[in-house]
């Protein structure tokens, strides 16, 4: 069975969207870490108990989608660019670490 162009286009689009979402979630978490450096420990703890936990869950979800999208992309016989492959590896590392 061969994969048609619409399937390949859909797989490519899904991977692109998944990697952008994962990259954005990473940026949000990094920005939070930077902002928290200036805050007292009690405020940092409160942040991680609320907003921070939501950010972590969002990063986890985007990492899972990036991994799933890459599997579909690969199954369609497509090959990712090095930068995309790097981002997929970051997502998989995050998942492996229990992110």
N, CA, C and O of each residue as an XYZ file, in Angstrom:
396
protein
N       0.851     -1.195      0.000
C       0.000      0.000      0.000
C       0.885      1.243      0.000
O       1.836      1.326      0.778
N       0.586      2.193     -0.850
C       1.360      3.424     -0.905
C       0.597      4.539     -0.211
O      -0.633      4.558     -0.162
N       1.359      5.442      0.310
C       0.758      6.595      0.978
C       0.592      7.701     -0.041
O       1.546      8.058     -0.733
N      -0.602      8.245     -0.142
C      -0.876      9.297     -1.109
C      -0.389     10.650     -0.645
O      -0.028     10.835      0.517
N      -0.385     11.574     -1.551
C       0.077     12.931     -1.249
C      -0.745     13.600     -0.152
O      -0.162     14.273      0.699
N      -2.081     13.447     -0.129
C      -2.839     14.079      0.962
C      -2.411     13.551      2.338
O      -2.333     14.316      3.299
N      -2.131     12.226      2.429
C      -1.687     11.654      3.699
C      -0.339     12.230      4.112
O      -0.121     12.546      5.282
N       0.557     12.363      3.148
C       1.885     12.917      3.435
C       1.773     14.377      3.837
O       2.458     14.829      4.754
N       0.918     15.106      3.157
C       0.731     16.522      3.492
C       0.139     16.661      4.894
O       0.561     17.523      5.665
N      -0.831     15.819      5.222
C      -1.446     15.864      6.547
C      -0.437     15.499      7.628
O      -0.408     16.125      8.687
N       0.392     14.487      7.366
C       1.408     14.076      8.337
C       2.440     15.183      8.537
O       2.878     15.437      9.658
N       2.823     15.837      7.444
C       3.789     16.927      7.524
C       3.219     18.098      8.315
O       3.898     18.683      9.160
N       1.970     18.429      8.031
C       1.327     19.536      8.738
C       1.169     19.227     10.226
O       1.403     20.088     11.074
N       0.775     18.006     10.534
C       0.615     17.623     11.946
C       1.948     17.726     12.677
O       2.010     18.248     13.790
N       3.013     17.230     12.057
C       4.328     17.308     12.706
C       4.752     18.757     12.895
O       5.249     19.130     13.957
N       4.556     19.568     11.871
C       4.937     20.980     11.965
C       4.210     21.657     13.117
O       4.825     22.364     13.916
N       2.894     21.439     13.204
C       2.102     22.060     14.274
C       2.512     21.532     15.649
O       2.589     22.293     16.613
N       2.772     20.235     15.735
C       3.162     19.633     17.011
C       4.508     20.173     17.488
O       4.683     20.462     18.672
N       5.452     20.307     16.568
C       6.771     20.806     16.960
C       6.723     22.281     17.344
O       7.421     22.708     18.264
N       5.907     23.053     16.649
C       5.748     24.464     17.029
C       5.116     24.594     18.414
O       5.530     25.435     19.212
N       4.124     23.768     18.697
C       3.472     23.802     20.006
C       4.445     23.393     21.104
O       4.467     24.005     22.172
N       5.252     22.362     20.851
C       6.237     21.922     21.834
C       7.281     23.010     22.082
O       7.647     23.283     23.225
N       7.750     23.621     21.010
C       8.737     24.688     21.133
C       8.158     25.870     21.923
O       8.845     26.459     22.757
N       6.919     26.204     21.660
C       6.268     27.302     22.379
C       6.135     26.959     23.870
O       6.384     27.807     24.727
N       5.747     25.732     24.173
C       5.615     25.311     25.574
C       6.961     25.355     26.282
O       7.035     25.746     27.447
N       8.019     24.961     25.595
C       9.359     25.056     26.180
C       9.699     26.512     26.500
O      10.263     26.808     27.553
N       9.356     27.403     25.595
C       9.630     28.827     25.795
C       8.869     29.392     26.980
O       9.406     30.193     27.745
N       7.626     28.978     27.132
C       6.830     29.445     28.279
C       7.448     28.987     29.597
O       7.516     29.756     30.557
N       7.894     27.745     29.640
C       8.491     27.219     30.864
C       9.823     27.909     31.160
O      10.113     28.227     32.313
N      10.617     28.136     30.143
C      11.891     28.836     30.326
C      11.667     30.259     30.821
O      12.368     30.725     31.719
N      10.694     30.946     30.241
C      10.375     32.311     30.678
C       9.922     32.318     32.134
O      10.268     33.229     32.887
N       9.156     31.316     32.532
C       8.706     31.224     33.925
C       9.900     31.049     34.856
O       9.982     31.707     35.893
N      10.813     30.177     34.495
C      12.012     29.968     35.324
C      12.797     31.270     35.486
O      13.284     31.581     36.573
N      12.912     32.009     34.416
C      13.655     33.279     34.472
C      12.962     34.295     35.373
O      13.619     34.995     36.144
N      11.635     34.377     35.277
C      10.887     35.322     36.118
C      10.986     34.950     37.597
O      11.051     35.823     38.461
N      10.996     33.681     37.871
C      10.973     33.210     39.257
C      12.281     33.445     40.002
O      12.294     33.429     41.233
N      13.363     33.661     39.297
C      14.664     33.892     39.948
C      14.625     35.078     40.900
O      15.365     35.108     41.884
N      13.785     36.036     40.622
C      13.722     37.272     41.393
C      12.751     37.203     42.572
O      12.741     38.096     43.419
N      11.946     36.162     42.629
C      10.875     36.097     43.623
C      11.296     35.380     44.904
O      12.201     34.546     44.884
N      10.638     35.705     46.014
C      10.896     34.999     47.267
C      10.457     33.532     47.165
O       9.557     33.213     46.388
N      11.076     32.647     47.933
C      10.772     31.211     47.859
C       9.286     30.872     48.015
O       8.798     29.963     47.344
N       8.568     31.568     48.869
C       7.141     31.270     49.069
C       6.347     31.528     47.792
O       5.441     30.763     47.461
N       6.679     32.594     47.078
C       5.980     32.892     45.826
C       6.341     31.883     44.735
O       5.505     31.509     43.912
N       7.593     31.456     44.746
C       8.030     30.446     43.767
C       7.265     29.145     44.003
O       6.773     28.523     43.061
N       7.172     28.748     45.253
C       6.442     27.528     45.599
C       4.975     27.625     45.190
O       4.407     26.671     44.658
N       4.373     28.770     45.438
C       2.965     28.983     45.057
C       2.794     28.906     43.544
O       1.829     28.327     43.047
N       3.743     29.498     42.818
C       3.682     29.460     41.361
C       3.688     28.020     40.855
O       2.865     27.654     40.016
N       4.618     27.196     41.362
C       4.734     25.821     40.882
C       3.536     24.970     41.290
O       3.221     23.976     40.635
N       2.883     25.354     42.351
C       1.696     24.606     42.785
C       0.482     24.920     41.909
O      -0.479     24.152     41.891
N       0.516     26.024     41.195
C      -0.639     26.434     40.391
C      -0.249     26.566     38.918
O      -0.325     25.592     38.168
N       0.160     27.742     38.508
C       0.481     28.012     37.104
C       1.599     27.118     36.586
O       1.537     26.617     35.463
N       2.612     26.923     37.406
C       3.743     26.107     36.982
C       3.341     24.681     36.672
O       3.833     24.078     35.718
N       2.447     24.148     37.481
C       1.973     22.779     37.250
C       1.219     22.692     35.921
O       1.350     21.709     35.192
N       0.437     23.717     35.612
C      -0.279     23.744     34.325
C       0.710     23.840     33.154
O       0.522     23.198     32.120
N       1.752     24.642     33.326
C       2.771     24.748     32.272
C       3.459     23.404     32.048
O       3.702     23.006     30.909
N       3.766     22.717     33.128
C       4.412     21.409     33.015
C       3.498     20.397     32.323
O       3.955     19.618     31.487
N       2.220     20.407     32.666
C       1.265     19.504     32.013
C       1.147     19.827     30.522
O       1.055     18.929     29.686
N       1.152     21.115     30.208
C       1.078     21.533     28.801
C       2.316     21.054     28.040
O       2.199     20.559     26.919
N       3.490     21.197     28.636
C       4.711     20.730     27.984
C       4.659     19.223     27.775
O       5.058     18.727     26.721
N       4.175     18.501     28.763
C       4.042     17.048     28.657
C       3.108     16.679     27.500
O       3.420     15.795     26.704
N       1.975     17.352     27.413
C       1.010     17.063     26.350
C       1.583     17.373     24.974
O       1.370     16.610     24.031
N       2.305     18.479     24.845
C       2.873     18.830     23.538
C       4.004     17.872     23.166
O       4.198     17.575     21.987
N       4.740     17.391     24.147
C       5.795     16.410     23.876
C       5.181     15.101     23.388
O       5.699     14.479     22.461
N       4.091     14.686     24.002
C       3.409     13.464     23.580
C       2.884     13.596     22.154
O       2.995     12.659     21.364
N       2.316     14.746     21.822
C       1.802     14.965     20.470
C       2.943     15.013     19.459
O       2.802     14.486     18.355
N       4.064     15.629     19.809
C       5.212     15.674     18.898
C       5.700     14.262     18.596
O       6.009     13.942     17.448
N       5.770     13.427     19.615
C       6.197     12.044     19.424
C       5.204     11.292     18.535
O       5.610     10.603     17.599
N       3.925     11.420     18.819
C       2.900     10.736     18.024
C       2.900     11.231     16.581
O       2.789     10.435     15.648
N       3.023     12.537     16.398
C       3.031     13.102     15.046
C       4.246     12.628     14.262
O       4.155     12.375     13.061
N       5.378     12.507     14.935
C       6.584     12.039     14.248
C       6.423     10.585     13.812
O       6.889     10.208     12.737
N       5.775      9.773     14.628
C       5.547      8.371     14.254
C       4.686      8.275     12.998
O       4.963      7.467     12.112
N       3.652      9.091     12.923
C       2.790      9.111     11.731
C       3.586      9.619     10.526
O       3.486      9.067      9.431
N       4.358     10.651     10.735
C       5.197     11.252      9.686
C       6.152     10.197      9.119
O       6.270     10.043      7.904
N       6.824      9.482     10.008
C       7.777      8.446      9.583
C       7.076      7.293      8.884
O       7.577      6.765      7.891
N       5.916      6.903      9.400
C       5.161      5.812      8.789
C       4.717      6.167      7.367
O       4.492      5.282      6.542
N       4.594      7.453      7.091
C       4.217      7.897      5.747
C       5.422      7.896      4.803
O       5.307      8.270      3.635
N       6.586      7.469      5.325
C       7.785      7.394      4.495
C       8.517      8.713      4.347
O       9.343      8.876      3.450
N       8.214      9.647      5.221
C       8.832     10.966      5.143
C      10.062     11.038      6.048
O      10.181     10.285      7.014
N      10.965     11.948      5.721
C      12.196     12.130      6.484
C      12.228     13.564      7.004
O      12.071     14.521      6.246
N      12.435     13.692      8.314
C      12.435     15.011      8.956
C      13.764     15.728      8.740
O      14.818     15.101      8.633
N      13.689     17.031      8.680
C      14.885     17.871      8.618
C      15.634     17.740      9.947
O      15.025     17.418     10.968
N      16.934     17.982      9.945
C      17.706     17.852     11.185
C      17.149     18.670     12.354
O      17.120     18.185     13.485
N      16.715     19.880     12.098
C      16.180     20.720     13.187
C      14.891     20.117     13.752
O      14.663     20.152     14.962
N      14.059     19.571     12.881
C      12.820     18.926     13.340
C      13.139     17.657     14.118
O      12.517     17.374     15.142
N      14.089     16.912     13.638
C      14.497     15.672     14.323
C      15.051     16.001     15.716
O      14.786     15.284     16.681
N      15.809     17.074     15.809
C      16.347     17.521     17.097
C      15.205     17.840     18.069
O      15.252     17.456     19.238
N      14.195     18.535     17.584
C      13.058     18.902     18.431
C      12.291     17.647     18.869
O      11.847     17.558     20.014
N      12.139     16.697     17.973
C      11.488     15.431     18.336
C      12.304     14.735     19.427
O      11.743     14.214     20.391
N      13.613     14.730     19.270
C      14.468     14.112     20.289
C      14.330     14.816     21.636
O      14.348     14.165     22.680
N      14.196     16.124     21.618
C      13.968     16.862     22.866
C      12.651     16.435     23.509
O      12.583     16.232     24.721
N      11.622     16.302     22.706
C      10.314     15.885     23.219
C      10.402     14.480     23.812
O       9.867     14.218     24.890
N      11.067     13.597     23.114
C      11.204     12.220     23.601
C      12.037     12.164     24.876
O      11.741     11.386     25.783
N      13.063     12.977     24.943
C      13.890     13.033     26.167
C      13.047     13.534     27.338
O      13.145     13.017     28.451
N      12.229     14.535     27.076
C      11.349     15.054     28.113
C      10.414     13.960     28.613
O      10.214     13.818     29.820
N       9.852     13.203     27.714
C       8.944     12.115     28.086
C       9.678     11.020     28.868
O       9.158     10.490     29.850
N      10.885     10.694     28.422
C      11.673      9.646     29.063
C      12.072     10.031     30.500
O      12.199      9.173     31.374
N      12.263     11.318     30.714
C      12.646     11.804     32.039
C      11.444     11.939     32.965
O      11.573     12.363     34.114
N      10.293     11.578     32.456
C       9.090     11.654     33.276
C       8.498     13.037     33.340
O       7.647     13.324     34.182
N       8.957     13.911     32.431
C       8.563     15.287     32.317
C       7.220     15.582     32.705
O       6.798     16.736     32.640
